[in-house]
């Protein structure tokens, strides 16, 4: 954590627990899952999902290079593979270049 990312809130932990619980309840964890974390910041959501789900492909995006640097370091420290993208999700022209032909199970 540093000044380039927000400190995760308790609600973030609740959100991740909810997602994990629903995936396990629906038995989606046995099939390939694609996750998109928009505004990843520190990467805590993407990293936690990558660590706790088998057969998952996680994409984490942020508009901030500095935030992505933090999240990449955090993913390395947690030994998880995540695809990081510097993208402005509100800019349709650049967003479409990154996500052409991709579909996500969890956003």
Secondary structure, DSSP 4 states (H G I P E B T S, - for coil): --TTSPPPPHHHHHHHHHHHHHHHHTTGGGS-EEEEEET-TT-HHHHHHHHH-SSEEEEEEES-HHHHHHHHHHHHHTT---EEEE--TT-HHHHHHHHTT---SB-
